[in-house]
Amino acid sequence: MSRFHSVLFLPADNARAVEKARGLDCDLAVLDMEDAVAPDRKAEARKAAVAALKTHPFAVRVNGLDTPWGADDLAALAGTGVRVVVAPKVESAATVIALAERLPEMARLWAMIETPRALRALNVIAASGGPLRALMLGVNDLAKALGTGPSPDREPLKPWLAATVATARAHGLLAIDGVFNRFQDAEGFASEAAQARLYGFDGKSLIHPSQIAPCHAAFAPSEAQVAFARAVVAAFAAPDAADKGAIRV
């Protein structure tokens, strides 16, 4: 499975941001046609995304199929070669199936978990199979829908952080944590990224290029972990370990 520690979202209709994203070190850049784009610019954003995909392997977040733009978004992506399509507010297996029927050939689906109904259907959504490859938490919409208060360590969301990771693991899917809104708060981002790593997430959604490097740092193995891994390899490679199934390191 490919590494997706840093997943950067940027407005599909922001030409400057799209051009800059081509040279960024994020693991995946997502052209957003949903929340980051005003209703009167949806068509323009769709056209810009299709054009950008001709020269760079961006992912794309489409609008939901229950909106006036979702079906047209997916139809426009046909033949672009897009490999990852992010779908917002997925709440059921039926939605996954409907999206799968409209996905471009070879595209993989990442489902955003953003509502209480999605939380109650996590296992059913993850078991949908087909092109589904990841569960992504949409923490802003989820917190709003749950009515939670502000918390520096995301206390009200902790059960759902763990549940999302456990469900993703049970079905062989990636688990991607949500965004950290205060992109100028480097310390706060580092703390939340460390929390995401602690909970077992494979990566984190980002909203600003300044979050890429600290995200990679949070998800990279520590020096101690690397040293221990090397010690284990060396121990099993030792001549006196050749006929042993278990050894002491």
Disulfide bonds with the S-S distance in Angstrom:
none
